[in-house]
Amino acid sequence: MLAKRIIPCLDVKDGRVVKGVNFVNLRDAGDPVELAALYDREGADELVFLDISASVEGRATMIEVVRQTAGEIAIPFTVGGGISTPEDMKRILRAGADKIGINTAAVNNPQLILEGARHFGSQCIVLAMDAKYNEAWGEWEVYTHGGRKPTGIRALTWAKEAERLGAGEILLTSMDADGTKDGFDLKLTAAVCDLLSIPVIASGGAGRIEHFYDVFTEGKADAGLAATIFHYKEIAIHDLKADLKQRGVEIR
Amino acid sequence: MAVAIVDYGMGNLHSVSKAVERLGYTSLVTADAAAILAADSVILPGVGAFGDAMEHLRESGMDVVVRAAAEAGQPVLGICLGMQLLFSSSEEHGEHKGLELLPGSVVRFAPRDGYKVPHMGWNKLSFLQPESPLLKGLTEGHVYFVHSYHALAAADSDLLAVTDYGHPVTAVVGRGNVYGMQFHPEKSGELGIQLLGNFLQLQAQQA
């Protein structure tokens, strides 16, 4: 029986953590390597780095962050952001990442999933998807470009297609829930989990410990991802895992 | 104390090498036969397909070197695919011969409801031989697995720990100085590092 995973997400720009980091016990709270090592010690099961650098230099810096992180932590980690070719994937994996997250590039060119899976194995390819409820359709729509651009693609259709092409995992962000702290989008998460046989990481909306319990039970997710609540220590990973374990959730 | 990490073009060796160094040993990522045979212990990593890996091992002559290291009594540890390569054969994309250091075969997970393939994520170890030098002093816990094929050890005495994935799955094996871990100790948090540490200690005991 696999344990449910707790995954902090770090937004990195030009080699620095940019979003909501408020740690008093770090020498340098903006250093992604140090923050990653801290999360490893606190019991995170996996990490996601999202590179939001816009420049070539920023992306080159990210490779160095990946290399250093791989040497510092003893848990798997995924790197996403700006990856659009198998060569990009190779560079990141070579530097020591375990998995690659692709989002907009995969929507533009679904073959990227296929190529990535063929070269590096499905277990390396995480399809990240931003979904928002479309009232007119009565179901969820895929957005790209960091949630700015609606695609006209149905989220459930895209998830199924990504699995068929060889994605090993789906990182599913609910744009409706993201930032609300009112809990994960359980309907969306359960709909995707029911449809697929690959693991689903739920993202967006976590504010309290119960939200993780809900997404692992009612939402059927394999993993729960969050950023600010961990960065600001609103929830300590250790407390979260102890609570889930007590409620009978399989936890490392 | 030098630990040779066999480099035969399969997978990323950086994490394993760093984990070894964090434990206080010198790590040497190498395909040099003399360096491997002179090392205090040998790690055979591996990610990818069994057949490709055996081909790379044969082409680089590393198959002979790893077998020689095992026969000379150097502690040898296969990790993930590296563990599977220690066995006699695999059915991954055709029938392939392995290094034949451990009797048994590698087979694909049979599809079962509720058990996704690959078996990927944190699963709990059950120690069958807690007194084994590799498991001694450790507490059963979760480690990180990523694999679609699993090993069937022909000898129960070689099976040190299993994990449950609908059925018992080979997780840690050992025979004499030859050991294997199906999961990634370098990605398995504190328990993984402890397991790796126990393996690296073997060299000191033998020296």
Boltz contact constraints between the chains, C-beta under 6 A:
constraints:
  - contact:
      token1: [A, 2]
      token2: [B, 121]
      max_distance: 6.0
  - contact:
      token1: [A, 2]
      token2: [B, 123]
      max_distance: 6.0
  - contact:
      token1: [A, 3]
      token2: [B, 122]
      max_distance: 6.0
  - contact:
      token1: [A, 3]
      token2: [B, 142]
      max_distance: 6.0
  - contact:
      token1: [A, 45]
      token2: [B, 122]
      max_distance: 6.0
  - contact:
      token1: [A, 70]
      token2: [B, 14]
      max_distance: 6.0
  - contact:
      token1: [A, 70]
      token2: [B, 15]
      max_distance: 6.0
  - contact:
      token1: [A, 71]
      token2: [B, 18]
      max_distance: 6.0
  - contact:
      token1: [A, 74]
      token2: [B, 189]
      max_distance: 6.0
  - contact:
      token1: [A, 74]
      token2: [B, 192]
      max_distance: 6.0
  - contact:
      token1: [A, 74]
      token2: [B, 193]
      max_distance: 6.0
  - contact:
      token1: [A, 75]
      token2: [B, 189]
      max_distance: 6.0
  - contact:
      token1: [A, 76]
      token2: [B, 187]
      max_distance: 6.0
  - contact:
      token1: [A, 96]
      token2: [B, 12]
      max_distance: 6.0
  - contact:
      token1: [A, 96]
      token2: [B, 14]
      max_distance: 6.0
  - contact:
      token1: [A, 96]
      token2: [B, 15]
      max_distance: 6.0
  - contact:
      token1: [A, 123]
      token2: [B, 118]
      max_distance: 6.0
  - contact:
      token1: [A, 123]
      token2: [B, 120]
      max_distance: 6.0
  - contact:
      token1: [A, 123]
      token2: [B, 146]
      max_distance: 6.0
  - contact:
      token1: [A, 197]
      token2: [B, 116]
      max_distance: 6.0
  - contact:
      token1: [A, 252]
      token2: [B, 122]
      max_distance: 6.0
  - contact:
      token1: [A, 252]
      token2: [B, 142]
      max_distance: 6.0
